[in-house]
Each structure stands twice: as structure tokens, then as C-alpha cells.
Amino acid sequence: MGLIEIIIILAIAITLSNVLAKVFPSSPIFMIQIITGIILGLTEVGSSINFEPEVFLVMIIAPLLFREGETADIPSILKHFGLILLLAFGGVLFTIFGLGYVLHSILPAIPIAACLAFGASLGPTDAVAVSSLAKRLNIPESVMHVLEGEGLINDATGVTAFQFAVAALLTGQFSAADASISLLTSSLIGAVVGFVVVWIKNEAIKIIERISAQDVSAYLLIELILPFAAYFIAEVFHASGIIAAVVTGVLQATGFRRVTLFDAQLSNVTESSWSTISFTLNGLVFIFLGIELTQVFSPIWNSRNYSNMHLFSIVLLLTLLLFVLRFLFVSAFYFVTQGWKKSHAQLRDRLLLTFGGVKGTVSIATIFILPTTINGMEFPERSLLLFITACVTFLTLVVGMIVLPLLSDGEVVPPTDQKSMLIFREVISELYDDIENRNLSEKERFALQAVIANYQNRIQLVFNNSMPESAQQEFQEIQALIISVERDGLDESFRRHQINSGAYRLYSRFISNVSESVTKQMLSLLSFWLIFVRRIIRVIMHPKMFWQRREKRRETVDNEDITSLRKIFMRNSEAILDSLENLRDVYDEELIDFFVDERKNLMRQVSSHGLFGTYLIQQDPLYTKELVRGYYLERKKIDEFEVNGDISNYAANNYRHQVNQLESYAMQQPADPSIRFVINRQRKKKKKLKD
């Protein structure tokens, strides 16, 4: 299979894994990506991918660690730098010898140097896996800073130690002193390379600025090539390319920052570009891990030379030993630095540091560097070492996924942004004053009501974001149920010819607008079924209706259509309220009360002839005009809050940034001509008078 086809399939796999992560929110995305990689590895596509460890390290791991260094909280990491350095160097070496000698005692046929190489591959923790595991958990900041800092540094220790173990395997000679000196030298030269690369980059930028050749795309391209340049230059000097990439990222973030329009534009583009790149590379890391699991698993598991139960017991033993060694090393540091009593009280932190030290794709990438021959002779144990490394790596991820939530203080509960909700409410109050005090036409009133609804939706979004993910899941499941009931009622009305296709599309858009607010965040399996799967089933079961409602693309929705929609909405609302009452024993009472009150509020809007007119007016330029006025009022309130000291300058800046983004996006939105809203009461009155 060609490279282009493989790239397309991998891109689809990454996108699919992201969708599945929303469908199964309780499962970490990295586990879904690993399973996706395993499934892919069982196909022809997976078998055609040749894993090149060096390419993997430079093309994926180097830019990821560069970005980790660029975004890391360096001052906080420096507070725990002693423990970080000890884990990154001493902890890795402790693991290397512990795992290596135990494996050699279990399987004496494997040379001791190869066993030490195995230990070196499993020595470093995986920064990507750690962040994926811990991002939803309430883990002490000190523990997270240690894990992040360790993940940035220890790859270099593991890779360098692995290279010495391989050299000993090939030559039969090993010197602990030479290995230690080489490790230190490699790390120091790598750090120097990082400094030099950033200095050269800064000088190049100065030259570009002197000749007035500033360009956002060129600057972005320079930053994107920094991790690769640092890695390759370090490798030329036989130094650690990983350390060079990390140091380059750290220095890139700590340089002097100017406040100019060009730098602001560059920052926005850089953030969005790195966000996409990091997401893609993170997905590739775990998908490759799944693919490699299939490639190394089958040859050993199906081999008659090894007992599967014996192999399974070895993997379990080594995984347990890995965590035990890490726990002992962390505990020894705490005992020495803080004493027995204080360290005993910090048992949970020690356990979090222990089980947070999961392994990842770097371990497999490293073990793949093992030679296939030794002194011209085939190295038969290579496949076995690959198998054990892959299985232990996967098992550490599973253990971390199970144990870390038990040790943490539950889910991260985002803080409620009360100030922003207060600003939105004051804007809504100003807009209501406009409705009462200004002499408005019917369209202008609808436009203002639509802007008010927009701000009410923003208040709800802030409220949703302040809930833990489990509560958000319940919230969205109820929303999905409401959407399902509403869509079923709409389809039934269309089948009975109670509304035309234009009115159907209007109500359907109203429902889709609510659906988008659900699917932009997290979905459960129930929500996925109610919103997506049942919709597909409806199309399959009623294909004629599906095409009928799309026959006419331009229709006028008049007051008679609005009256019909109002009746259907009221009927659907009664069904929704009945369904919500039946769910009181299933979901939290407060959530049910929230949705009951929200639905009754919508029913009042419909009764007062507001809801569908308010929705339709959003296709009119008048809505954009009033929305811009809302943003003006919002900026005004932000300034007042800042002057009065109710919000900090930093918070005010963030609020203004959001308003600027919304205003820019609103001004770019073209009016949708597919459904036109006609206020034709005056026309009808004239027609009656003539008759």
C-alpha cells in the first residue's frame, strides 16, 4: 500500500478515535486510539506499515516534547527539580538494573546486556500518556509538575542507556563509568545544542525584521522546524536529540515577548497550528502503539517455543516489579529528604507518582532498535523482548487508567465563571430595556429577542463547563432524549402533512441548533444513539420522507406555517415534560427541574409568538446589527467591571478577546437564503379589506 493511502487511513483513524472518545467519555482517548491501532494492525494496512524507530523519535516524539517544553510551567517544575532529576536519571538506572537482572534470572537464555537494554526501554515514563491519563483527574499540582518534568527529561536517559546496553551486547564489553560519563556528556551537549539553535533562530528573526520581511507564515514555519533542527544537530554531535528538542522548546517560551499587532497575529496562528499538530501526533503515538502490539504479539503468542501462560505470568511479574521499583525509589527520596513521619503522611502522593509513571510508545520505539543479528549470528530472543516490552507497556497504561482515578480526589471540577455570567445578565437587562423603551418594528423586536437568546445560551454554556464531566454527561443525555422526542414528533407531523417542507426544515434547524450544543462537547453512548443512530434509522425507514422534505430548497415561511409549528411545538413539549417526569428516579432531581423550567420558558416564548420568529430572524442582516450592539454593551460592562476592581486585568483581557472573536465571526456569516421569513400581517389585512 502506498504512502498516501496510509496517511489518509491514519488520518481517518485519528478522527474516528476522537469521535469514539466522545461516545465513550469514561474511557481515556489514548486507550481508544490503542484499540483503534490494534484493529488497524490486524488489517493489510497495519501489516504494510514498517516501524522505523529513528523516524518515529525525530518526527513524532521530538516535536511533541518540544511543545511540552514550550507550554510547561517551568517555575513550578523547578521547585521540584531535585526529585525530577533523581527520577529522570537515578530512577531510570534503578529500573534498568532491577528489571534487567530479574528478566535474566527468569529467562537465562537472554544475554544480560539484552536484558539491560529491555530495562532501559522501560525506564522512561511517557509524558504524552501521563498527560492523557491525568487531565480529567484532580491530582495535586506538585505531583503533576514532577510527572511532567520527569517526562521531559528521562527519555534521553533511557535512550542513551539503551545504546550502551546494545553496544555491550554487540562487543561483549561494558563500563559503568564510561556509560555514566557518556550519559552526562550527551545530555549536556544536547542542552547546549538547544541553546545554540534558539540563538540562531533569534538572530535570523532579527535579520528578517531589519529588512522588513516579517511574515506570519514564515515565522510559523521557522518555529515548526526548530525541534527537528535541534534533534538532527544534536545527533550529529552524538548527543541527545530529545534533550535538545526539550531545551529548545523551553527557551522558545521564555524569550522576550513584544506586544505588537504582528506578534499577536503570530501567537494566534501558532497556537491553533500547534493545537492541531499536537492532537495529530498524540493520536499517531497511540495508534502506532496498537499497530506494534499486533506486529509483535502474534509471532510469539502463536509460537510453540513459548508457553502462553508462562509468557503471561512473566508480563504480570515484570509489570508489578516495575511499579514496585518505582515506589521504592520514590519512597527512598521522601524518607531521606523529609523523614519517616512526614513521608508516611504523604503515602498518596508517593502512590500517585508511582502509578503515574506509565510507559508508552517511546519504550517500544526504543526496543525496536535492538539488532537482528549479533556478530553475524541471528538474535532469536529479539522477538521475545519486543513482545514482553509491548505487553508490559500496554499493561502499565491499563493499570494507570484503573488505579489513578482511585487515588485522585475525583474528577476535576472546573471553577464557575460567575463574573462572566453576571456580565451576560447585565447585557440581557440592557437589551430588555431597549425592547421596552425603543420604538421597534416587529423584525427589530425579533432580532433583539434573538440576541437575548444568544446571551442566555452563553450563560448556559458557562454553567455546563463548570460541571464535572460525569455531570455533563448526564446533562447531555437528558438533552439528547429531549432532542429525540422532539424530532420524532416533528417527523410524525410531516408524515401526516400537517406542515410543509419549508416549515419542517425551520423546526429541524431549531432542533439541530440544540443538537450542536450537545455534540460540541462530550457524548455518552446513550446520547450518541439518540442523536445520531436513531436519525440514520429514521432515514432508512422513511427514505421517501427524507427526500420529500428536501425537494424545494427556497420556500417562504409565513405566519400560517408559524402557527402550525407553534401547535406542533406545544404538543412535543407536553410529551417532553411527561418524559422528564418519568426520569426523576434515574437522574438528579435538580437537573430534571432545570430542563422542566427551560421547556416551560420556551413554551411561554412560543405562546407569545416569539420563539420561531426569533430563530428565523437570525438569517436576516438586522440580527447581525443587533448582535454587534450586544457585543458593544458587553465590552462596556467588561470595562466597568475592570474599573471597579470586580475582575482582574487578565480576566478582562480574556473576556474582550472572546468578544472580538465572536464579533469577527458574526460579521463573516452570510445570510442563509434557503428559508425566507415574511412578516405579512399587513398584506393579509389589505387583502381582506379588498375582499
Disulfide bonds with the S-S distance in Angstrom:
none
